[in-house]
Amino acid sequence: MPVSSSSVLPRISADDPQLDVAEALLTLLRDASTEPRPDIQLEALTLAVAADLPVLLWGEPGIGKTAALTQLAEALDLPLTTVIASVHEPSDFSGLPIVGDDPAEQGVPMAPPDWAVRLVRAGRGLLFLDELSTAPPAVQAALLRLVLERRIGALRLPPGVRIVAAANPRSSAADGWELSPPLANRFVHLQWTHDHEVVVRGLGGTWPRAALPRLDPHGLPEAVDFARRAVCGLLTARPALVHRLPSSETRRGGPWPSPRSWEMTLRLIAFATAAGSSRDVLSLLVRGTVGDGPGLELLAAVDRMDLPDPEDLLADPAAAVLPERGDLRQAALDGVVAAVRARPDKSRWDAAWELLVRAVRTGAPDLVVVPASTLASLRREDWDVPASIEELAGVVSLSRRADEAAARVAR
Protein backbone atom coordinates (compact mmCIF):
# COMPACT_ATOMS: atom_id res chain seq x y z
CA MET A 1 0.00 0.00 0.00
CA PRO A 2 1.25 3.53 -0.73
CA VAL A 3 2.51 5.40 2.32
CA SER A 4 1.27 8.96 2.65
CA SER A 5 3.76 11.66 3.55
CA SER A 6 1.20 14.38 4.26
CA SER A 7 0.45 15.93 7.61
CA VAL A 8 -2.99 16.27 9.18
CA LEU A 9 -4.89 19.18 7.65
CA PRO A 10 -5.80 21.79 10.32
CA ARG A 11 -9.39 22.91 10.66
CA ILE A 12 -10.16 26.07 8.75
CA SER A 13 -13.19 28.27 8.33
CA ALA A 14 -14.27 31.22 6.25
CA ASP A 15 -13.31 33.55 9.13
CA ASP A 16 -9.68 32.45 9.23
CA PRO A 17 -7.03 34.78 7.76
CA GLN A 18 -6.45 34.22 4.06
CA LEU A 19 -2.82 33.25 4.60
CA ASP A 20 -3.95 30.44 6.89
CA VAL A 21 -6.36 29.25 4.19
CA ALA A 22 -3.56 29.50 1.65
CA GLU A 23 -1.32 27.41 3.89
CA ALA A 24 -4.04 24.77 4.15
CA LEU A 25 -4.24 24.67 0.35
CA LEU A 26 -0.46 24.31 0.12
CA THR A 27 -0.64 21.44 2.61
CA LEU A 28 -3.11 19.65 0.35
CA LEU A 29 -0.91 20.26 -2.70
CA ARG A 30 2.09 18.83 -0.86
CA ASP A 31 0.12 15.72 0.04
CA ALA A 32 1.81 12.81 -1.74
CA SER A 33 2.49 9.12 -1.33
CA THR A 34 5.08 6.69 -2.66
CA GLU A 35 4.81 3.27 -4.21
CA PRO A 36 7.21 0.54 -5.33
CA ARG A 37 7.86 1.05 -9.03
CA PRO A 38 10.66 -0.19 -11.30
CA ASP A 39 12.92 2.75 -12.07
CA ILE A 40 16.41 1.91 -13.35
CA GLN A 41 17.66 5.48 -12.82
CA LEU A 42 16.59 5.53 -9.19
CA GLU A 43 17.87 2.00 -8.62
CA ALA A 44 21.27 2.87 -10.12
CA LEU A 45 21.48 5.99 -7.95
CA THR A 46 20.52 4.12 -4.80
CA LEU A 47 23.00 1.33 -5.55
CA ALA A 48 25.86 3.80 -6.04
CA VAL A 49 24.92 5.56 -2.80
CA ALA A 50 24.90 2.20 -1.00
CA ALA A 51 28.36 1.50 -2.47
CA ASP A 52 29.55 4.78 -0.90
CA LEU A 53 30.65 6.29 -4.20
CA PRO A 54 30.18 9.96 -5.15
CA VAL A 55 27.44 10.30 -7.79
CA LEU A 56 26.93 13.13 -10.29
CA LEU A 57 23.49 13.51 -11.86
CA TRP A 58 23.51 15.17 -15.29
CA GLY A 59 20.24 16.58 -16.58
CA GLU A 60 18.51 19.60 -18.01
CA PRO A 61 17.13 22.23 -15.61
CA GLY A 62 13.79 21.32 -14.05
CA ILE A 63 14.14 17.60 -14.81
CA GLY A 64 13.69 16.60 -11.17
CA LYS A 65 17.26 16.01 -9.94
CA THR A 66 16.78 17.93 -6.69
CA ALA A 67 13.38 16.35 -6.06
CA ALA A 68 14.87 12.88 -6.57
CA LEU A 69 17.61 13.61 -4.02
CA THR A 70 15.10 14.95 -1.52
CA GLN A 71 12.94 11.85 -1.87
CA LEU A 72 16.00 9.59 -1.65
CA ALA A 73 17.14 11.23 1.59
CA GLU A 74 13.67 10.78 3.10
CA ALA A 75 13.45 7.17 1.99
CA LEU A 76 16.89 6.34 3.44
CA ASP A 77 16.21 8.39 6.57
CA LEU A 78 19.30 10.52 5.99
CA PRO A 79 19.37 14.25 6.84
CA LEU A 80 19.86 16.20 3.61
CA THR A 81 22.44 19.00 3.44
CA THR A 82 22.33 21.03 0.22
CA VAL A 83 25.31 23.15 -0.82
CA ILE A 84 25.13 25.25 -4.00
CA ALA A 85 28.68 24.89 -5.24
CA SER A 86 28.56 27.82 -7.66
CA VAL A 87 27.86 30.45 -4.94
CA HIS A 88 30.74 29.41 -2.69
CA GLU A 89 34.39 30.42 -2.56
CA PRO A 90 37.24 27.90 -2.67
CA SER A 91 37.93 28.56 1.01
CA ASP A 92 34.42 27.32 1.86
CA PHE A 93 35.59 23.83 0.91
CA SER A 94 39.28 23.96 1.75
CA GLY A 95 38.70 25.76 5.06
CA LEU A 96 39.30 29.28 6.36
CA PRO A 97 42.65 29.94 8.06
CA ILE A 98 42.23 30.80 11.76
CA VAL A 99 45.20 32.30 13.57
CA GLY A 100 45.60 30.75 17.03
CA ASP A 101 47.50 31.87 20.11
CA ASP A 102 50.91 30.76 18.86
CA PRO A 103 50.90 30.11 15.10
CA ALA A 104 54.66 29.52 15.11
CA GLU A 105 54.14 26.51 17.39
CA GLN A 106 50.63 25.33 16.60
CA GLY A 107 50.37 26.36 12.97
CA VAL A 108 47.29 27.90 11.37
CA PRO A 109 44.29 25.55 11.42
CA MET A 110 41.74 25.57 8.58
CA ALA A 111 38.25 26.09 10.00
CA PRO A 112 35.48 24.15 8.23
CA PRO A 113 32.07 25.67 7.31
CA ASP A 114 29.08 25.23 9.62
CA TRP A 115 27.33 22.67 7.39
CA ALA A 116 30.37 20.39 7.58
CA VAL A 117 30.40 20.66 11.37
CA ARG A 118 26.71 19.69 11.48
CA LEU A 119 27.35 16.64 9.30
CA VAL A 120 30.19 15.49 11.53
CA ARG A 121 28.07 15.94 14.65
CA ALA A 122 25.19 13.99 13.10
CA GLY A 123 27.55 11.21 12.01
CA ARG A 124 25.43 10.51 8.92
CA GLY A 125 23.67 12.36 6.13
CA LEU A 126 23.37 13.01 2.41
CA LEU A 127 25.54 15.87 1.16
CA PHE A 128 24.05 17.31 -2.03
CA LEU A 129 26.42 19.48 -4.10
CA ASP A 130 24.14 21.28 -6.53
CA GLU A 131 24.96 23.31 -9.65
CA LEU A 132 28.42 21.75 -9.95
CA SER A 133 28.87 22.69 -13.61
CA THR A 134 28.50 26.42 -12.80
CA ALA A 135 31.25 26.31 -10.18
CA PRO A 136 34.42 28.06 -11.47
CA PRO A 137 37.64 26.06 -11.83
CA ALA A 138 39.05 27.37 -8.52
CA VAL A 139 36.02 26.03 -6.64
CA GLN A 140 36.20 22.72 -8.51
CA ALA A 141 39.84 22.38 -7.46
CA ALA A 142 38.85 22.93 -3.83
CA LEU A 143 36.18 20.24 -4.15
CA LEU A 144 38.72 17.58 -5.13
CA ARG A 145 39.72 16.82 -1.55
CA LEU A 146 36.12 16.86 -0.35
CA VAL A 147 34.94 14.35 -2.96
CA LEU A 148 37.90 11.97 -2.76
CA GLU A 149 39.18 12.23 0.82
CA ARG A 150 35.99 13.61 2.44
CA ARG A 151 38.02 16.32 4.14
CA ILE A 152 36.90 19.91 4.65
CA GLY A 153 39.50 21.99 6.39
CA ALA A 154 40.58 20.07 9.49
CA LEU A 155 37.42 17.92 9.53
CA ARG A 156 36.89 14.52 7.98
CA LEU A 157 33.33 13.51 7.10
CA PRO A 158 32.25 10.31 8.86
CA PRO A 159 31.60 7.09 6.88
CA GLY A 160 27.84 7.57 7.31
CA VAL A 161 27.84 10.59 4.97
CA ARG A 162 27.11 10.01 1.27
CA ILE A 163 27.91 12.54 -1.48
CA VAL A 164 25.68 13.22 -4.48
CA ALA A 165 26.09 16.14 -6.89
CA ALA A 166 24.01 17.52 -9.75
CA ALA A 167 24.93 19.48 -12.85
CA ASN A 168 23.41 20.87 -16.00
CA PRO A 169 25.09 20.37 -19.38
CA ARG A 170 27.20 23.35 -20.32
CA SER A 171 24.78 24.27 -23.11
CA SER A 172 21.93 24.76 -20.62
CA ALA A 173 23.87 25.86 -17.53
CA ALA A 174 23.93 29.49 -16.39
CA ASP A 175 27.50 30.60 -17.16
CA GLY A 176 28.58 26.96 -17.16
CA TRP A 177 32.05 25.46 -17.08
CA GLU A 178 33.29 22.05 -18.15
CA LEU A 179 34.21 19.86 -15.19
CA SER A 180 37.94 19.49 -14.67
CA PRO A 181 39.23 15.98 -15.49
CA PRO A 182 40.46 15.28 -11.93
CA LEU A 183 37.05 16.15 -10.46
CA ALA A 184 35.05 14.35 -13.17
CA ASN A 185 37.07 11.16 -12.67
CA ARG A 186 35.98 10.99 -9.03
CA PHE A 187 32.25 10.60 -9.79
CA VAL A 188 29.82 8.00 -11.06
CA HIS A 189 28.06 9.96 -13.83
CA LEU A 190 24.35 9.22 -14.27
CA GLN A 191 22.30 10.82 -17.03
CA TRP A 192 19.00 11.91 -15.45
CA THR A 193 15.97 12.01 -17.73
CA HIS A 194 12.27 12.20 -17.05
CA ASP A 195 9.78 9.39 -17.52
CA HIS A 196 6.43 10.68 -18.77
CA GLU A 197 4.40 8.13 -16.80
CA VAL A 198 6.35 8.76 -13.59
CA VAL A 199 5.86 12.52 -13.89
CA VAL A 200 2.14 12.24 -14.58
CA ARG A 201 1.58 9.77 -11.77
CA GLY A 202 3.72 11.85 -9.43
CA LEU A 203 1.79 15.03 -10.18
CA GLY A 204 -1.28 12.97 -9.38
CA GLY A 205 0.13 12.39 -5.91
CA THR A 206 2.13 9.13 -6.14
CA TRP A 207 5.88 9.03 -6.73
CA PRO A 208 8.18 5.99 -7.03
CA ARG A 209 9.83 4.92 -3.79
CA ALA A 210 13.58 4.70 -3.40
CA ALA A 211 14.90 1.84 -1.29
CA LEU A 212 18.32 0.50 -0.48
CA PRO A 213 19.15 -2.63 -2.51
CA ARG A 214 18.70 -5.94 -0.72
CA LEU A 215 22.12 -7.54 -0.78
CA ASP A 216 22.33 -11.31 -0.47
CA PRO A 217 24.56 -11.87 2.60
CA HIS A 218 25.43 -15.40 1.46
CA GLY A 219 26.56 -14.28 -1.99
CA LEU A 220 29.00 -11.51 -1.05
CA PRO A 221 32.24 -13.48 -1.65
CA GLU A 222 30.95 -14.73 -5.01
CA ALA A 223 29.94 -11.17 -5.97
CA VAL A 224 33.41 -9.83 -5.22
CA ASP A 225 35.05 -12.71 -7.12
CA PHE A 226 32.77 -12.14 -10.11
CA ALA A 227 33.53 -8.40 -10.18
CA ARG A 228 37.27 -8.95 -9.98
CA ARG A 229 37.25 -11.57 -12.73
CA ALA A 230 35.17 -9.31 -14.98
CA VAL A 231 37.33 -6.20 -14.63
CA CYS A 232 40.71 -7.95 -14.50
CA GLY A 233 39.80 -10.21 -17.43
CA LEU A 234 38.95 -7.25 -19.64
CA LEU A 235 41.99 -5.17 -18.66
CA THR A 236 44.28 -8.17 -19.19
CA ALA A 237 42.97 -8.53 -22.74
CA ARG A 238 42.74 -4.76 -23.35
CA PRO A 239 45.61 -3.08 -21.43
CA ALA A 240 45.09 0.19 -23.33
CA LEU A 241 41.82 0.65 -21.42
CA VAL A 242 43.50 0.92 -18.02
CA HIS A 243 43.98 4.66 -18.49
CA ARG A 244 42.60 6.62 -21.43
CA LEU A 245 42.23 10.39 -21.00
CA PRO A 246 39.83 11.73 -23.66
CA SER A 247 41.23 14.22 -26.14
CA SER A 248 38.30 16.68 -26.07
CA GLU A 249 37.58 18.99 -23.16
CA THR A 250 33.90 18.06 -23.09
CA ARG A 251 34.55 14.31 -22.81
CA ARG A 252 37.18 14.90 -20.13
CA GLY A 253 34.41 16.38 -18.01
CA GLY A 254 32.50 13.08 -18.10
CA PRO A 255 33.29 9.44 -17.30
CA TRP A 256 36.56 8.01 -18.62
CA PRO A 257 38.74 5.01 -17.71
CA SER A 258 41.51 5.28 -15.14
CA PRO A 259 42.74 3.00 -12.34
CA ARG A 260 40.52 5.02 -9.98
CA SER A 261 37.38 4.68 -12.09
CA TRP A 262 38.04 0.96 -12.71
CA GLU A 263 38.22 0.45 -8.95
CA MET A 264 34.84 2.20 -8.67
CA THR A 265 33.49 0.01 -11.46
CA LEU A 266 34.64 -3.14 -9.70
CA ARG A 267 32.83 -2.06 -6.54
CA LEU A 268 29.63 -1.30 -8.46
CA ILE A 269 29.67 -4.68 -10.24
CA ALA A 270 30.05 -6.42 -6.88
CA PHE A 271 27.13 -4.47 -5.39
CA ALA A 272 24.93 -4.98 -8.46
CA THR A 273 25.70 -8.71 -8.47
CA ALA A 274 24.97 -9.08 -4.75
CA ALA A 275 21.72 -7.16 -5.20
CA GLY A 276 20.63 -9.12 -8.27
CA SER A 277 20.24 -5.91 -10.28
CA SER A 278 19.23 -6.00 -13.92
CA ARG A 279 21.64 -5.59 -16.81
CA ASP A 280 20.09 -2.17 -17.58
CA VAL A 281 21.00 -0.91 -14.11
CA LEU A 282 24.51 -2.35 -14.39
CA SER A 283 24.87 -0.70 -17.81
CA LEU A 284 24.02 2.75 -16.40
CA LEU A 285 26.55 2.34 -13.59
CA VAL A 286 29.40 0.91 -15.68
CA ARG A 287 29.06 3.37 -18.55
CA GLY A 288 28.70 6.19 -16.02
CA THR A 289 32.04 5.30 -14.46
CA VAL A 290 34.43 4.45 -17.33
CA GLY A 291 32.49 5.83 -20.33
CA ASP A 292 30.39 4.30 -23.08
CA GLY A 293 33.10 2.55 -25.10
CA PRO A 294 34.99 0.79 -22.29
CA GLY A 295 31.71 0.24 -20.45
CA LEU A 296 30.13 -1.60 -23.35
CA GLU A 297 33.25 -3.73 -23.75
CA LEU A 298 33.05 -4.64 -20.08
CA LEU A 299 29.34 -5.50 -20.35
CA ALA A 300 30.13 -7.79 -23.29
CA ALA A 301 32.86 -9.44 -21.22
CA VAL A 302 30.42 -9.91 -18.35
CA ASP A 303 27.96 -11.55 -20.73
CA ARG A 304 30.63 -13.96 -21.92
CA MET A 305 31.40 -14.91 -18.31
CA ASP A 306 27.86 -16.20 -18.00
CA LEU A 307 28.23 -18.48 -21.02
CA PRO A 308 28.28 -22.22 -20.33
CA ASP A 309 31.58 -24.05 -20.77
CA PRO A 310 31.65 -25.61 -24.28
CA GLU A 311 33.21 -28.78 -22.84
CA ASP A 312 30.31 -29.15 -20.39
CA LEU A 313 27.84 -28.80 -23.26
CA LEU A 314 29.67 -31.38 -25.36
CA ALA A 315 29.90 -33.81 -22.44
CA ASP A 316 26.11 -34.02 -22.02
CA PRO A 317 24.27 -32.40 -24.95
CA ALA A 318 20.93 -34.00 -23.99
CA ALA A 319 20.88 -32.11 -20.67
CA ALA A 320 22.50 -28.92 -21.95
CA VAL A 321 20.86 -25.60 -21.07
CA LEU A 322 21.54 -22.95 -23.72
CA PRO A 323 21.24 -19.20 -23.04
CA GLU A 324 17.86 -17.65 -23.87
CA ARG A 325 19.24 -14.37 -25.26
CA GLY A 326 19.97 -14.66 -28.97
CA ASP A 327 23.45 -13.11 -28.95
CA LEU A 328 24.54 -15.24 -25.99
CA ARG A 329 23.14 -18.40 -27.56
CA GLN A 330 25.00 -17.63 -30.77
CA ALA A 331 28.23 -17.14 -28.80
CA ALA A 332 27.70 -20.40 -26.91
CA LEU A 333 27.19 -22.36 -30.15
CA ASP A 334 30.23 -20.70 -31.74
CA GLY A 335 32.22 -21.72 -28.66
CA VAL A 336 31.10 -25.34 -29.07
CA VAL A 337 32.19 -25.42 -32.72
CA ALA A 338 35.52 -23.79 -31.80
CA ALA A 339 36.06 -26.49 -29.14
CA VAL A 340 35.46 -29.23 -31.72
CA ARG A 341 37.84 -27.53 -34.16
CA ALA A 342 40.53 -27.35 -31.44
CA ARG A 343 40.17 -31.05 -30.58
CA PRO A 344 38.37 -32.87 -33.42
CA ASP A 345 36.84 -36.22 -32.55
CA LYS A 346 33.89 -38.16 -33.99
CA SER A 347 32.02 -38.32 -30.67
CA ARG A 348 32.55 -34.59 -30.05
CA TRP A 349 31.43 -33.80 -33.62
CA ASP A 350 28.25 -35.84 -33.13
CA ALA A 351 27.59 -34.16 -29.77
CA ALA A 352 27.92 -30.74 -31.40
CA TRP A 353 25.29 -31.67 -34.00
CA GLU A 354 23.00 -32.79 -31.20
CA LEU A 355 23.44 -29.41 -29.54
CA LEU A 356 22.60 -27.58 -32.77
CA VAL A 357 19.43 -29.63 -33.16
CA ARG A 358 18.51 -28.78 -29.57
CA ALA A 359 19.11 -25.10 -30.34
CA VAL A 360 16.77 -25.24 -33.34
CA ARG A 361 14.02 -26.84 -31.27
CA THR A 362 14.29 -24.33 -28.41
CA GLY A 363 15.14 -21.04 -30.10
CA ALA A 364 15.48 -19.05 -33.31
CA PRO A 365 16.58 -21.42 -36.13
CA ASP A 366 18.70 -18.81 -37.92
CA LEU A 367 21.19 -18.81 -35.02
CA VAL A 368 22.48 -22.26 -36.00
CA VAL A 369 23.17 -21.49 -39.67
CA VAL A 370 26.77 -20.29 -39.29
CA PRO A 371 27.75 -22.85 -36.60
CA ALA A 372 26.21 -25.66 -38.69
CA SER A 373 28.08 -24.62 -41.83
CA THR A 374 31.36 -24.39 -39.92
CA LEU A 375 30.77 -27.71 -38.16
CA ALA A 376 30.03 -29.43 -41.48
CA SER A 377 33.39 -28.26 -42.84
CA LEU A 378 35.15 -30.07 -39.97
CA ARG A 379 33.92 -33.53 -41.06
CA ARG A 380 36.56 -36.19 -41.71
CA GLU A 381 36.15 -38.73 -44.54
CA ASP A 382 35.60 -41.68 -42.21
CA TRP A 383 32.93 -39.88 -40.14
CA ASP A 384 29.35 -40.91 -40.87
CA VAL A 385 26.84 -38.11 -41.20
CA PRO A 386 24.48 -38.19 -38.18
CA ALA A 387 20.77 -38.59 -38.88
CA SER A 388 20.02 -35.42 -36.93
CA ILE A 389 21.70 -33.32 -39.62
CA GLU A 390 18.64 -33.75 -41.81
CA GLU A 391 16.64 -31.66 -39.33
CA LEU A 392 19.11 -28.82 -39.84
CA ALA A 393 19.40 -29.11 -43.61
CA GLY A 394 16.13 -27.32 -44.24
CA VAL A 395 17.03 -24.45 -41.91
CA VAL A 396 20.44 -23.90 -43.52
CA SER A 397 18.99 -24.12 -47.04
CA LEU A 398 16.18 -21.68 -46.24
CA SER A 399 18.61 -19.21 -44.69
CA ARG A 400 20.90 -19.33 -47.71
CA ARG A 401 18.01 -18.73 -50.09
CA ALA A 402 16.93 -15.76 -47.98
CA ASP A 403 20.48 -14.33 -48.09
CA GLU A 404 20.62 -14.78 -51.86
CA ALA A 405 17.26 -13.05 -52.27
CA ALA A 406 18.40 -10.16 -50.11
CA ALA A 407 21.58 -9.84 -52.18
CA ARG A 408 19.57 -9.70 -55.40
CA VAL A 409 17.31 -6.97 -53.96
CA ALA A 410 20.38 -5.01 -52.85
CA ARG A 411 21.69 -4.97 -56.42
C-alpha positions in Angstrom: 0.0 0.0 0.0 1.3 3.5 -0.7 2.5 5.4 2.3 1.3 9.0 2.6 3.8 11.7 3.5 1.2 14.4 4.3 0.4 15.9 7.6 -3.0 16.3 9.2 -4.9 19.2 7.7 -5.8 21.8 10.3 -9.4 22.9 10.7 -10.2 26.1 8.8 -13.2 28.3 8.3 -14.3 31.2 6.2 -13.3 33.6 9.1 -9.7 32.5 9.2 -7.0 34.8 7.8 -6.4 34.2 4.1 -2.8 33.2 4.6 -4.0 30.4 6.9 -6.4 29.2 4.2 -3.6 29.5 1.6 -1.3 27.4 3.9 -4.0 24.8 4.2 -4.2 24.7 0.4 -0.5 24.3 0.1 -0.6 21.4 2.6 -3.1 19.6 0.4 -0.9 20.3 -2.7 2.1 18.8 -0.9 0.1 15.7 0.0 1.8 12.8 -1.7 2.5 9.1 -1.3 5.1 6.7 -2.7 4.8 3.3 -4.2 7.2 0.5 -5.3 7.9 1.1 -9.0 10.7 -0.2 -11.3 12.9 2.8 -12.1 16.4 1.9 -13.3 17.7 5.5 -12.8 16.6 5.5 -9.2 17.9 2.0 -8.6 21.3 2.9 -10.1 21.5 6.0 -8.0 20.5 4.1 -4.8 23.0 1.3 -5.6 25.9 3.8 -6.0 24.9 5.6 -2.8 24.9 2.2 -1.0 28.4 1.5 -2.5 29.5 4.8 -0.9 30.6 6.3 -4.2 30.2 10.0 -5.1 27.4 10.3 -7.8 26.9 13.1 -10.3 23.5 13.5 -11.9 23.5 15.2 -15.3 20.2 16.6 -16.6 18.5 19.6 -18.0 17.1 22.2 -15.6 13.8 21.3 -14.0 14.1 17.6 -14.8 13.7 16.6 -11.2 17.3 16.0 -9.9 16.8 17.9 -6.7 13.4 16.4 -6.1 14.9 12.9 -6.6 17.6 13.6 -4.0 15.1 15.0 -1.5 12.9 11.9 -1.9 16.0 9.6 -1.7 17.1 11.2 1.6 13.7 10.8 3.1 13.5 7.2 2.0 16.9 6.3 3.4 16.2 8.4 6.6 19.3 10.5 6.0 19.4 14.3 6.8 19.9 16.2 3.6 22.4 19.0 3.4 22.3 21.0 0.2 25.3 23.2 -0.8 25.1 25.3 -4.0 28.7 24.9 -5.2 28.6 27.8 -7.7 27.9 30.4 -4.9 30.7 29.4 -2.7 34.4 30.4 -2.6 37.2 27.9 -2.7 37.9 28.6 1.0 34.4 27.3 1.9 35.6 23.8 0.9 39.3 24.0 1.8 38.7 25.8 5.1 39.3 29.3 6.4 42.6 29.9 8.1 42.2 30.8 11.8 45.2 32.3 13.6 45.6 30.8 17.0 47.5 31.9 20.1 50.9 30.8 18.9 50.9 30.1 15.1 54.7 29.5 15.1 54.1 26.5 17.4 50.6 25.3 16.6 50.4 26.4 13.0 47.3 27.9 11.4 44.3 25.5 11.4 41.7 25.6 8.6 38.3 26.1 10.0 35.5 24.1 8.2 32.1 25.7 7.3 29.1 25.2 9.6 27.3 22.7 7.4 30.4 20.4 7.6 30.4 20.7 11.4 26.7 19.7 11.5 27.4 16.6 9.3 30.2 15.5 11.5 28.1 15.9 14.7 25.2 14.0 13.1 27.5 11.2 12.0 25.4 10.5 8.9 23.7 12.4 6.1 23.4 13.0 2.4 25.5 15.9 1.2 24.0 17.3 -2.0 26.4 19.5 -4.1 24.1 21.3 -6.5 25.0 23.3 -9.7 28.4 21.7 -10.0 28.9 22.7 -13.6 28.5 26.4 -12.8 31.2 26.3 -10.2 34.4 28.1 -11.5 37.6 26.1 -11.8 39.1 27.4 -8.5 36.0 26.0 -6.6 36.2 22.7 -8.5 39.8 22.4 -7.5 38.8 22.9 -3.8 36.2 20.2 -4.2 38.7 17.6 -5.1 39.7 16.8 -1.6 36.1 16.9 -0.3 34.9 14.3 -3.0 37.9 12.0 -2.8 39.2 12.2 0.8 36.0 13.6 2.4 38.0 16.3 4.1 36.9 19.9 4.7 39.5 22.0 6.4 40.6 20.1 9.5 37.4 17.9 9.5 36.9 14.5 8.0 33.3 13.5 7.1 32.2 10.3 8.9 31.6 7.1 6.9 27.8 7.6 7.3 27.8 10.6 5.0 27.1 10.0 1.3 27.9 12.5 -1.5 25.7 13.2 -4.5 26.1 16.1 -6.9 24.0 17.5 -9.7 24.9 19.5 -12.8 23.4 20.9 -16.0 25.1 20.4 -19.4 27.2 23.4 -20.3 24.8 24.3 -23.1 21.9 24.8 -20.6 23.9 25.9 -17.5 23.9 29.5 -16.4 27.5 30.6 -17.2 28.6 27.0 -17.2 32.0 25.5 -17.1 33.3 22.1 -18.1 34.2 19.9 -15.2 37.9 19.5 -14.7 39.2 16.0 -15.5 40.5 15.3 -11.9 37.1 16.1 -10.5 35.1 14.4 -13.2 37.1 11.2 -12.7 36.0 11.0 -9.0 32.3 10.6 -9.8 29.8 8.0 -11.1 28.1 10.0 -13.8 24.3 9.2 -14.3 22.3 10.8 -17.0 19.0 11.9 -15.5 16.0 12.0 -17.7 12.3 12.2 -17.1 9.8 9.4 -17.5 6.4 10.7 -18.8 4.4 8.1 -16.8 6.4 8.8 -13.6 5.9 12.5 -13.9 2.1 12.2 -14.6 1.6 9.8 -11.8 3.7 11.9 -9.4 1.8 15.0 -10.2 -1.3 13.0 -9.4 0.1 12.4 -5.9 2.1 9.1 -6.1 5.9 9.0 -6.7 8.2 6.0 -7.0 9.8 4.9 -3.8 13.6 4.7 -3.4 14.9 1.8 -1.3 18.3 0.5 -0.5 19.1 -2.6 -2.5 18.7 -5.9 -0.7 22.1 -7.5 -0.8 22.3 -11.3 -0.5 24.6 -11.9 2.6 25.4 -15.4 1.5 26.6 -14.3 -2.0 29.0 -11.5 -1.1 32.2 -13.5 -1.7 31.0 -14.7 -5.0 29.9 -11.2 -6.0 33.4 -9.8 -5.2 35.0 -12.7 -7.1 32.8 -12.1 -10.1 33.5 -8.4 -10.2 37.3 -8.9 -10.0 37.3 -11.6 -12.7 35.2 -9.3 -15.0 37.3 -6.2 -14.6 40.7 -7.9 -14.5 39.8 -10.2 -17.4 38.9 -7.2 -19.6 42.0 -5.2 -18.7 44.3 -8.2 -19.2 43.0 -8.5 -22.7 42.7 -4.8 -23.3 45.6 -3.1 -21.4 45.1 0.2 -23.3 41.8 0.7 -21.4 43.5 0.9 -18.0 44.0 4.7 -18.5 42.6 6.6 -21.4 42.2 10.4 -21.0 39.8 11.7 -23.7 41.2 14.2 -26.1 38.3 16.7 -26.1 37.6 19.0 -23.2 33.9 18.1 -23.1 34.6 14.3 -22.8 37.2 14.9 -20.1 34.4 16.4 -18.0 32.5 13.1 -18.1 33.3 9.4 -17.3 36.6 8.0 -18.6 38.7 5.0 -17.7 41.5 5.3 -15.1 42.7 3.0 -12.3 40.5 5.0 -10.0 37.4 4.7 -12.1 38.0 1.0 -12.7 38.2 0.4 -9.0 34.8 2.2 -8.7 33.5 0.0 -11.5 34.6 -3.1 -9.7 32.8 -2.1 -6.5 29.6 -1.3 -8.5 29.7 -4.7 -10.2 30.0 -6.4 -6.9 27.1 -4.5 -5.4 24.9 -5.0 -8.5 25.7 -8.7 -8.5 25.0 -9.1 -4.7 21.7 -7.2 -5.2 20.6 -9.1 -8.3 20.2 -5.9 -10.3 19.2 -6.0 -13.9 21.6 -5.6 -16.8 20.1 -2.2 -17.6 21.0 -0.9 -14.1 24.5 -2.3 -14.4 24.9 -0.7 -17.8 24.0 2.7 -16.4 26.5 2.3 -13.6 29.4 0.9 -15.7 29.1 3.4 -18.6 28.7 6.2 -16.0 32.0 5.3 -14.5 34.4 4.5 -17.3 32.5 5.8 -20.3 30.4 4.3 -23.1 33.1 2.5 -25.1 35.0 0.8 -22.3 31.7 0.2 -20.4 30.1 -1.6 -23.4 33.3 -3.7 -23.8 33.0 -4.6 -20.1 29.3 -5.5 -20.4 30.1 -7.8 -23.3 32.9 -9.4 -21.2 30.4 -9.9 -18.3 28.0 -11.5 -20.7 30.6 -14.0 -21.9 31.4 -14.9 -18.3 27.9 -16.2 -18.0 28.2 -18.5 -21.0 28.3 -22.2 -20.3 31.6 -24.0 -20.8 31.7 -25.6 -24.3 33.2 -28.8 -22.8 30.3 -29.1 -20.4 27.8 -28.8 -23.3 29.7 -31.4 -25.4 29.9 -33.8 -22.4 26.1 -34.0 -22.0 24.3 -32.4 -25.0 20.9 -34.0 -24.0 20.9 -32.1 -20.7 22.5 -28.9 -22.0 20.9 -25.6 -21.1 21.5 -23.0 -23.7 21.2 -19.2 -23.0 17.9 -17.6 -23.9 19.2 -14.4 -25.3 20.0 -14.7 -29.0 23.4 -13.1 -28.9 24.5 -15.2 -26.0 23.1 -18.4 -27.6 25.0 -17.6 -30.8 28.2 -17.1 -28.8 27.7 -20.4 -26.9 27.2 -22.4 -30.1 30.2 -20.7 -31.7 32.2 -21.7 -28.7 31.1 -25.3 -29.1 32.2 -25.4 -32.7 35.5 -23.8 -31.8 36.1 -26.5 -29.1 35.5 -29.2 -31.7 37.8 -27.5 -34.2 40.5 -27.3 -31.4 40.2 -31.0 -30.6 38.4 -32.9 -33.4 36.8 -36.2 -32.5 33.9 -38.2 -34.0 32.0 -38.3 -30.7 32.5 -34.6 -30.0 31.4 -33.8 -33.6 28.2 -35.8 -33.1 27.6 -34.2 -29.8 27.9 -30.7 -31.4 25.3 -31.7 -34.0 23.0 -32.8 -31.2 23.4 -29.4 -29.5 22.6 -27.6 -32.8 19.4 -29.6 -33.2 18.5 -28.8 -29.6 19.1 -25.1 -30.3 16.8 -25.2 -33.3 14.0 -26.8 -31.3 14.3 -24.3 -28.4 15.1 -21.0 -30.1 15.5 -19.1 -33.3 16.6 -21.4 -36.1 18.7 -18.8 -37.9 21.2 -18.8 -35.0 22.5 -22.3 -36.0 23.2 -21.5 -39.7 26.8 -20.3 -39.3 27.8 -22.8 -36.6 26.2 -25.7 -38.7 28.1 -24.6 -41.8 31.4 -24.4 -39.9 30.8 -27.7 -38.2 30.0 -29.4 -41.5 33.4 -28.3 -42.8 35.1 -30.1 -40.0 33.9 -33.5 -41.1 36.6 -36.2 -41.7 36.2 -38.7 -44.5 35.6 -41.7 -42.2 32.9 -39.9 -40.1 29.3 -40.9 -40.9 26.8 -38.1 -41.2 24.5 -38.2 -38.2 20.8 -38.6 -38.9 20.0 -35.4 -36.9 21.7 -33.3 -39.6 18.6 -33.7 -41.8 16.6 -31.7 -39.3 19.1 -28.8 -39.8 19.4 -29.1 -43.6 16.1 -27.3 -44.2 17.0 -24.5 -41.9 20.4 -23.9 -43.5 19.0 -24.1 -47.0 16.2 -21.7 -46.2 18.6 -19.2 -44.7 20.9 -19.3 -47.7 18.0 -18.7 -50.1 16.9 -15.8 -48.0 20.5 -14.3 -48.1 20.6 -14.8 -51.9 17.3 -13.1 -52.3 18.4 -10.2 -50.1 21.6 -9.8 -52.2 19.6 -9.7 -55.4 17.3 -7.0 -54.0 20.4 -5.0 -52.8 21.7 -5.0 -56.4 
